[in-house]
């Protein structure tokens, strides 16, 4: 079982070390998962979180049009991703939970 202070420090250290996605997992664990969750549950939740992050990243890379400059379609698609994630933040606010990374 990890304590809140340890998880907060770990989250900052991971972000500083360039492990932003792992830091996001720790933030999710800190704010949404009971501190005494069993190891098997933590493993399953981490796999689901990382799979979602991998899917989003590979989708973003795969949808970009060839070339080094963004195109109007690239920007439209990124806007759609932003809208979808903003809707998730709104859903969490309705449930009384504020996801990390959003004001």
N, C-alpha and C positions, 0 to 999 in steps of 0.2 A: 504494500500500500504506500503510495506516495503522498506527501503532504502538499498543500497549496503553495507554500513559499518555494519549495523545491521545484514544482512545476512552473511557476512564474519565472524563476531564474533560468531554468532549462529552456523555456520558450525564447527568452531574450538571447541566450548564448547561441542557440541554433540559428536564429535569424542573423545574428552577427557573423556566424560562420558560413553563411550562404546556403543554409538549409531551410529556406522559407516554408516549403511544403511540410516538412517534418515539424517545424515550429507551429504551423497551423493545426496539425494533429494534436500537439500538446495543448494549444489554446482550446481546441474543441473538447479535449479530455477534461481540462480544467473547468470549463464553464458548463458542460452538458452531461458529463458522465460522473456518477458518484465516485468519490475518491476510493471507496472500498470495493469497487467493481472487481470481480474475479479475473485472473490472468487470461483465461480462455475468452471471456467476453471482450476484454481489451484487445486481444489479438484479432478477433473477428471484426471489431469496429475499426481498428487501424487498417486492416486489409480493405475494408469497404471504403474508408476515407481515401487511402492511397490509390485504389482502383479508380475512384471518381476523379481524383486529381490527374492521374495518368490519362484517363479518357478525355478530359477537358483539354489538357495540353496537346495531346496528339491530334485532337479534332481541330484545335486552333491552327496548328502547324499544317495540317492536311488541307484546310480550307483556304489558306492564303494563296493568292494567285502568284504565278511566277514573276520574278523580278525583285529588285531591292526596294522599290517604292510601293507604299500601300495604295491600293486602288479603291474607288468608291464602294465596290462590292466587299472588299476586305473591311472597310470601316463600317459598312452596314452590318456585316456579320458580327463584328466585335460589339457593336451597339446592341444587337440582339442577345448576345451572351451577357452583357452588362444588365440589360433589362430582366433577363431570366434570373440572374443572381440577386438583383435588387428585389424581385418578387419574393425570393426565398427569405431575404432579410425582413421584408414586411410580414411574411408568414410567421417568422420567429418572434417578431415584436408582438404580434397578436397573441402568441402563446406565452408572452412574458419573458422571452429569452432574447438577449441581444448578442448576435454573432460577432466575433472579433473581426476587426478590420473594416468596420463600417461605422460611420458617425451617427 
